[in-house]
C-alpha cells in the first residue's frame, strides 16, 4: 500500500477481498460482508485470524428466510426467479434451492453481471413464467435499485429485496439486517484497533436484528393482499 493508513474499511465482499489481496499487515474491517468464511476472508467467525475482522450479514440464512417470507406474501407463487450477479452456484444458491424445495417452489436462477444485462434478465424471467422475484444482496444491484424496482413493476413481479432502500424506492418488500447498526459497530472495531487490538483477536459479529419492510402501495398495484400475520411482523409498512 503506497498510502500509510492505519485501518482499511471493506464495505462489501469485493472491496474486502481486494484489500486482503493488497495487504496482509494493515487491519481491515468488514462492514456488510456475507459469508466471510466461505469467501476465504477469515478462518472462522470467533477467531478470524489474519488481518481482517468486522461484521457479517449472514447472506445465506437471510436469503433463505427471504424466500419463505416471499412465499407467505404471495402464496400462489410456484416459480420464483432469483437474480444474482455471478455465474455458477454458491453456498447462498444451495441454501435457496433447499428452502425452495421445502416450500414447494421451483427456482429460476437469472444472472446479470452488469447494469446493461438487467433488461435481458427480466425478459428471461418473463419467458420462464416467474411468479415472483428474489434479488440477492449485491453492490451493483444496490446502485441501480431504482432501475430494478421499475423493471420488477413493469414485469408485474412481486419482489423481495436485500435492503429497505429498495422498498422506499417503490419495491414490494425487503428483509435484511439493520445496515446502519453495522456501520456504527464498524466504528467500534476501528476504535479498538487504533487503540492496539489485533483483528485476529476480534470475533466477527453477525447481525442480531433483521427488518421486514413492506410497501402496501406496491402490493395494491400488484393486486396483492398481504396476510395480517405478515403485516403484524413487519418493522415498517409503507402506505
C-alpha positions as a LaTeX table, in Angstrom:
\begin{tabular}{lrrr}
\hline
Residue & $x$ (\AA) & $y$ (\AA) & $z$ (\AA) \\
\hline
Unk1 & 0.00 & 0.00 & 0.00 \\
Unk2 & 1.51 & 3.33 & $-1.07$ \\
Unk3 & $-0.53$ & 5.42 & 1.34 \\
Unk4 & 0.26 & 4.98 & 5.01 \\
Unk5 & $-3.11$ & 4.11 & 6.52 \\
Unk6 & $-3.85$ & 2.57 & 9.89 \\
Unk7 & $-7.11$ & 0.76 & 9.04 \\
Unk8 & $-8.93$ & $-0.13$ & 5.83 \\
Unk9 & $-12.75$ & $-0.33$ & 5.67 \\
Unk10 & $-14.04$ & $-3.11$ & 3.41 \\
Unk11 & $-17.72$ & $-2.23$ & 2.96 \\
Unk12 & $-18.65$ & $-5.26$ & 0.86 \\
Unk13 & $-17.03$ & $-8.55$ & $-0.09$ \\
Unk14 & $-15.24$ & $-7.42$ & $-3.31$ \\
Unk15 & $-13.67$ & $-4.47$ & $-1.52$ \\
Unk16 & $-12.63$ & $-6.55$ & 1.49 \\
Unk17 & $-11.17$ & $-9.22$ & $-0.81$ \\
Unk18 & $-9.26$ & $-6.61$ & $-2.82$ \\
Unk19 & $-7.89$ & $-5.10$ & 0.38 \\
Unk20 & $-6.80$ & $-8.51$ & 1.64 \\
Unk21 & $-5.02$ & $-9.18$ & $-1.64$ \\
Unk22 & $-3.25$ & $-5.84$ & $-1.36$ \\
Unk23 & $-2.01$ & $-6.21$ & 2.22 \\
Unk24 & $-1.57$ & $-8.83$ & 4.91 \\
Unk25 & $-0.48$ & $-6.38$ & 7.59 \\
Unk26 & $-2.84$ & $-3.37$ & 7.60 \\
Unk27 & $-6.00$ & $-4.13$ & 9.63 \\
Unk28 & $-9.19$ & $-4.46$ & 7.54 \\
Unk29 & $-12.67$ & $-4.00$ & 8.99 \\
Unk30 & $-15.59$ & $-5.55$ & 7.07 \\
Unk31 & $-18.99$ & $-3.87$ & 7.28 \\
Unk32 & $-21.56$ & $-5.78$ & 5.21 \\
Unk33 & $-19.83$ & $-8.94$ & 4.01 \\
Unk34 & $-21.82$ & $-12.13$ & 3.51 \\
Unk35 & $-20.23$ & $-15.48$ & 4.39 \\
Unk36 & $-16.68$ & $-14.22$ & 5.07 \\
Unk37 & $-15.55$ & $-17.75$ & 5.99 \\
Unk38 & $-16.81$ & $-19.22$ & 2.72 \\
Unk39 & $-15.20$ & $-16.34$ & 0.85 \\
Unk40 & $-11.85$ & $-17.17$ & 2.45 \\
Unk41 & $-11.56$ & $-13.79$ & 4.15 \\
Unk42 & $-11.38$ & $-15.17$ & 7.70 \\
Unk43 & $-10.61$ & $-18.56$ & 9.21 \\
Unk44 & $-13.71$ & $-18.57$ & 11.43 \\
Unk45 & $-16.12$ & $-16.08$ & 12.95 \\
Unk46 & $-14.92$ & $-16.49$ & 16.59 \\
Unk47 & $-11.23$ & $-16.46$ & 15.61 \\
Unk48 & $-10.83$ & $-14.67$ & 12.28 \\
Unk49 & $-7.04$ & $-14.88$ & 12.19 \\
Unk50 & $-5.03$ & $-12.72$ & 9.83 \\
Unk51 & $-5.68$ & $-9.01$ & 9.45 \\
Unk52 & $-9.46$ & $-8.98$ & 8.79 \\
Unk53 & $-12.40$ & $-8.75$ & 11.16 \\
Unk54 & $-15.68$ & $-6.85$ & 11.35 \\
Unk55 & $-19.29$ & $-7.64$ & 10.59 \\
Unk56 & $-21.02$ & $-10.31$ & 8.55 \\
Unk57 & $-24.56$ & $-10.00$ & 7.16 \\
Unk58 & $-25.46$ & $-13.72$ & 7.17 \\
Unk59 & $-26.33$ & $-13.71$ & 3.46 \\
Unk60 & $-27.07$ & $-17.43$ & 3.31 \\
Unk61 & $-29.55$ & $-17.51$ & 6.19 \\
Unk62 & $-31.19$ & $-14.18$ & 5.28 \\
Unk63 & $-31.75$ & $-15.19$ & 1.67 \\
Unk64 & $-33.44$ & $-18.47$ & 2.63 \\
Unk65 & $-35.67$ & $-16.64$ & 5.11 \\
Unk66 & $-36.50$ & $-14.05$ & 2.44 \\
Unk67 & $-37.77$ & $-16.80$ & 0.16 \\
Unk68 & $-40.01$ & $-18.08$ & 2.95 \\
Unk69 & $-41.42$ & $-14.58$ & 3.56 \\
Unk70 & $-42.00$ & $-14.07$ & $-0.17$ \\
Unk71 & $-43.98$ & $-17.31$ & $-0.37$ \\
Unk72 & $-46.05$ & $-16.22$ & 2.61 \\
Unk73 & $-46.81$ & $-12.88$ & 0.94 \\
Unk74 & $-47.53$ & $-14.47$ & $-2.45$ \\
Unk75 & $-48.97$ & $-17.95$ & $-1.73$ \\
Unk76 & $-49.73$ & $-18.57$ & $-5.40$ \\
Unk77 & $-46.04$ & $-18.28$ & $-6.33$ \\
Unk78 & $-44.80$ & $-21.65$ & $-7.53$ \\
Unk79 & $-41.84$ & $-20.41$ & $-9.59$ \\
Unk80 & $-39.50$ & $-17.74$ & $-8.21$ \\
Unk81 & $-36.76$ & $-16.04$ & $-10.19$ \\
Unk82 & $-33.57$ & $-15.43$ & $-8.23$ \\
Unk83 & $-31.43$ & $-12.58$ & $-9.56$ \\
Unk84 & $-27.69$ & $-12.82$ & $-8.94$ \\
Unk85 & $-24.61$ & $-11.17$ & $-10.39$ \\
Unk86 & $-22.31$ & $-14.19$ & $-10.50$ \\
Unk87 & $-22.21$ & $-17.27$ & $-12.71$ \\
Unk88 & $-22.46$ & $-20.65$ & $-11.02$ \\
Unk89 & $-23.70$ & $-21.97$ & $-7.72$ \\
Unk90 & $-22.64$ & $-20.72$ & $-4.30$ \\
Unk91 & $-23.47$ & $-21.57$ & $-0.67$ \\
Unk92 & $-26.27$ & $-18.99$ & $-0.93$ \\
Unk93 & $-27.72$ & $-20.62$ & $-4.05$ \\
Unk94 & $-27.59$ & $-24.05$ & $-2.44$ \\
Unk95 & $-29.46$ & $-22.77$ & 0.64 \\
Unk96 & $-32.10$ & $-21.09$ & $-1.55$ \\
Unk97 & $-32.64$ & $-24.28$ & $-3.53$ \\
Unk98 & $-33.00$ & $-26.26$ & $-0.32$ \\
Unk99 & $-35.51$ & $-23.76$ & 1.09 \\
Unk100 & $-37.40$ & $-23.72$ & $-2.21$ \\
Unk101 & $-37.75$ & $-27.49$ & $-2.17$ \\
Unk102 & $-39.20$ & $-27.35$ & 1.34 \\
Unk103 & $-41.69$ & $-24.67$ & 0.25 \\
Unk104 & $-42.66$ & $-26.46$ & $-2.94$ \\
Unk105 & $-41.17$ & $-23.73$ & $-5.15$ \\
Unk106 & $-39.22$ & $-24.00$ & $-8.38$ \\
Unk107 & $-36.26$ & $-21.65$ & $-8.61$ \\
Unk108 & $-35.12$ & $-19.94$ & $-11.81$ \\
Unk109 & $-31.58$ & $-18.59$ & $-11.45$ \\
Unk110 & $-31.09$ & $-15.47$ & $-13.55$ \\
Unk111 & $-27.68$ & $-13.82$ & $-13.93$ \\
Unk112 & $-26.99$ & $-10.13$ & $-14.61$ \\
Unk113 & $-23.32$ & $-9.22$ & $-14.34$ \\
Unk114 & $-23.73$ & $-5.60$ & $-15.45$ \\
Unk115 & $-26.43$ & $-2.91$ & $-15.45$ \\
Unk116 & $-26.78$ & $-3.41$ & $-19.20$ \\
Unk117 & $-27.78$ & $-7.04$ & $-18.61$ \\
Unk118 & $-30.75$ & $-6.22$ & $-16.38$ \\
Unk119 & $-33.28$ & $-5.82$ & $-19.22$ \\
Unk120 & $-32.45$ & $-9.22$ & $-20.66$ \\
Unk121 & $-32.52$ & $-10.73$ & $-17.17$ \\
Unk122 & $-36.12$ & $-9.61$ & $-16.71$ \\
Unk123 & $-37.03$ & $-10.80$ & $-20.20$ \\
Unk124 & $-35.67$ & $-14.20$ & $-19.17$ \\
Unk125 & $-37.84$ & $-14.15$ & $-16.03$ \\
Unk126 & $-40.92$ & $-13.39$ & $-18.12$ \\
Unk127 & $-40.10$ & $-16.16$ & $-20.59$ \\
Unk128 & $-39.60$ & $-18.50$ & $-17.65$ \\
Unk129 & $-43.04$ & $-17.56$ & $-16.29$ \\
Unk130 & $-41.74$ & $-16.50$ & $-12.90$ \\
Unk131 & $-44.45$ & $-15.65$ & $-10.35$ \\
Unk132 & $-42.17$ & $-13.64$ & $-8.05$ \\
Unk133 & $-38.60$ & $-12.44$ & $-7.67$ \\
Unk134 & $-35.85$ & $-12.62$ & $-5.07$ \\
Unk135 & $-32.94$ & $-10.20$ & $-5.57$ \\
Unk136 & $-29.64$ & $-11.15$ & $-3.99$ \\
Unk137 & $-27.61$ & $-8.67$ & $-2.00$ \\
Unk138 & $-25.14$ & $-7.10$ & $-4.41$ \\
Unk139 & $-23.39$ & $-3.70$ & $-4.63$ \\
Unk140 & $-24.18$ & $-3.35$ & $-8.34$ \\
Unk141 & $-27.87$ & $-4.10$ & $-7.80$ \\
Unk142 & $-27.99$ & $-1.61$ & $-4.92$ \\
Unk143 & $-26.50$ & 1.15 & $-7.06$ \\
Unk144 & $-29.22$ & 0.52 & $-9.66$ \\
Unk145 & $-32.06$ & $-0.03$ & $-7.21$ \\
Unk146 & $-34.45$ & 2.39 & $-8.94$ \\
Unk147 & $-33.98$ & 0.59 & $-12.25$ \\
Unk148 & $-34.54$ & $-2.79$ & $-10.61$ \\
Unk149 & $-37.72$ & $-1.60$ & $-8.92$ \\
Unk150 & $-39.00$ & $-0.20$ & $-12.22$ \\
Unk151 & $-38.26$ & $-3.42$ & $-14.09$ \\
Unk152 & $-39.99$ & $-5.53$ & $-11.43$ \\
Unk153 & $-43.05$ & $-3.28$ & $-11.59$ \\
Unk154 & $-43.13$ & $-3.41$ & $-15.40$ \\
Unk155 & $-42.93$ & $-7.22$ & $-15.30$ \\
Unk156 & $-45.54$ & $-7.26$ & $-12.50$ \\
Unk157 & $-43.25$ & $-9.40$ & $-10.37$ \\
Unk158 & $-43.64$ & $-9.19$ & $-6.57$ \\
Unk159 & $-40.03$ & $-8.86$ & $-5.45$ \\
Unk160 & $-38.25$ & $-9.16$ & $-2.14$ \\
Unk161 & $-35.01$ & $-7.21$ & $-1.88$ \\
Unk162 & $-31.94$ & $-7.20$ & 0.36 \\
Unk163 & $-32.26$ & $-3.65$ & 1.72 \\
Unk164 & $-35.09$ & $-1.35$ & 2.78 \\
Unk165 & $-33.90$ & 1.33 & 0.35 \\
Unk166 & $-35.44$ & $-0.69$ & $-2.49$ \\
Unk167 & $-38.83$ & $-0.60$ & $-0.79$ \\
Unk168 & $-38.64$ & 3.13 & $-0.16$ \\
Unk169 & $-37.92$ & 3.45 & $-3.88$ \\
Unk170 & $-41.17$ & 1.61 & $-4.64$ \\
Unk171 & $-40.15$ & $-2.04$ & $-4.30$ \\
Unk172 & $-42.52$ & $-4.60$ & $-2.81$ \\
Unk173 & $-40.69$ & $-6.00$ & 0.24 \\
Unk174 & $-37.30$ & $-6.29$ & 1.88 \\
Unk175 & $-35.83$ & $-8.46$ & 4.61 \\
Unk176 & $-32.37$ & $-7.53$ & 5.79 \\
Unk177 & $-30.16$ & $-6.72$ & 8.74 \\
Unk178 & $-30.06$ & $-3.18$ & 10.03 \\
Unk179 & $-27.12$ & $-1.90$ & 7.98 \\
Unk180 & $-26.92$ & 1.37 & 9.91 \\
Unk181 & $-26.17$ & $-0.71$ & 13.01 \\
Unk182 & $-23.34$ & $-2.42$ & 11.10 \\
Unk183 & $-21.74$ & 0.90 & 10.25 \\
Unk184 & $-21.94$ & 2.02 & 13.88 \\
Unk185 & $-20.38$ & $-1.24$ & 15.08 \\
Unk186 & $-17.68$ & $-0.97$ & 12.42 \\
Unk187 & $-16.64$ & 2.32 & 14.04 \\
Unk188 & $-16.24$ & 0.46 & 17.33 \\
Unk189 & $-13.93$ & $-2.07$ & 15.65 \\
Unk190 & $-11.85$ & 0.74 & 14.16 \\
Unk191 & $-11.58$ & 2.39 & 17.58 \\
Unk192 & $-10.41$ & $-0.84$ & 19.21 \\
Unk193 & $-7.80$ & $-1.45$ & 16.51 \\
Unk194 & $-6.48$ & 2.09 & 16.73 \\
Unk195 & $-6.09$ & 1.50 & 20.48 \\
Unk196 & $-3.96$ & $-1.58$ & 19.86 \\
Unk197 & $-6.33$ & $-4.54$ & 19.40 \\
Unk198 & $-5.40$ & $-7.08$ & 16.71 \\
Unk199 & $-8.03$ & $-8.06$ & 14.09 \\
Unk200 & $-7.18$ & $-11.73$ & 14.62 \\
Unk201 & $-8.39$ & $-11.45$ & 18.22 \\
Unk202 & $-11.68$ & $-9.63$ & 17.49 \\
Unk203 & $-14.53$ & $-12.06$ & 16.65 \\
Unk204 & $-16.60$ & $-11.32$ & 13.55 \\
Unk205 & $-20.07$ & $-10.17$ & 14.60 \\
Unk206 & $-23.28$ & $-11.38$ & 12.98 \\
Unk207 & $-26.46$ & $-9.28$ & 12.94 \\
Unk208 & $-28.99$ & $-9.81$ & 15.69 \\
Unk209 & $-31.78$ & $-7.61$ & 14.33 \\
Unk210 & $-33.46$ & $-8.09$ & 10.97 \\
Unk211 & $-36.02$ & $-5.75$ & 9.47 \\
Unk212 & $-39.03$ & $-6.64$ & 7.35 \\
Unk213 & $-40.33$ & $-3.69$ & 5.31 \\
Unk214 & $-43.49$ & $-3.89$ & 3.18 \\
Unk215 & $-44.80$ & $-1.39$ & 0.65 \\
Unk216 & $-48.62$ & $-1.62$ & 0.68 \\
Unk217 & $-48.96$ & 0.79 & $-2.24$ \\
Unk218 & $-46.88$ & $-1.54$ & $-4.39$ \\
Unk219 & $-48.81$ & $-4.56$ & $-3.11$ \\
Unk220 & $-52.06$ & $-2.91$ & $-4.18$ \\
Unk221 & $-50.64$ & $-2.12$ & $-7.62$ \\
Unk222 & $-49.75$ & $-5.79$ & $-7.98$ \\
Unk223 & $-53.22$ & $-6.86$ & $-6.85$ \\
Unk224 & $-51.90$ & $-8.50$ & $-3.68$ \\
Unk225 & $-53.39$ & $-8.63$ & $-0.21$ \\
Unk226 & $-50.75$ & $-9.06$ & 2.48 \\
Unk227 & $-51.74$ & $-11.59$ & 5.17 \\
Unk228 & $-52.42$ & $-9.85$ & 8.52 \\
Unk229 & $-49.96$ & $-12.19$ & 10.24 \\
Unk230 & $-47.17$ & $-10.94$ & 7.98 \\
Unk231 & $-48.14$ & $-7.30$ & 8.39 \\
Unk232 & $-48.05$ & $-7.75$ & 12.15 \\
Unk233 & $-44.40$ & $-8.89$ & 11.92 \\
Unk234 & $-43.32$ & $-6.01$ & 9.71 \\
Unk235 & $-40.93$ & $-3.47$ & 11.21 \\
Unk236 & $-42.14$ & $-0.84$ & 8.77 \\
Unk237 & $-45.18$ & $-0.61$ & 6.49 \\
Unk238 & $-45.13$ & 1.97 & 3.72 \\
Unk239 & $-48.61$ & 3.10 & 2.68 \\
\hline
\end{tabular}
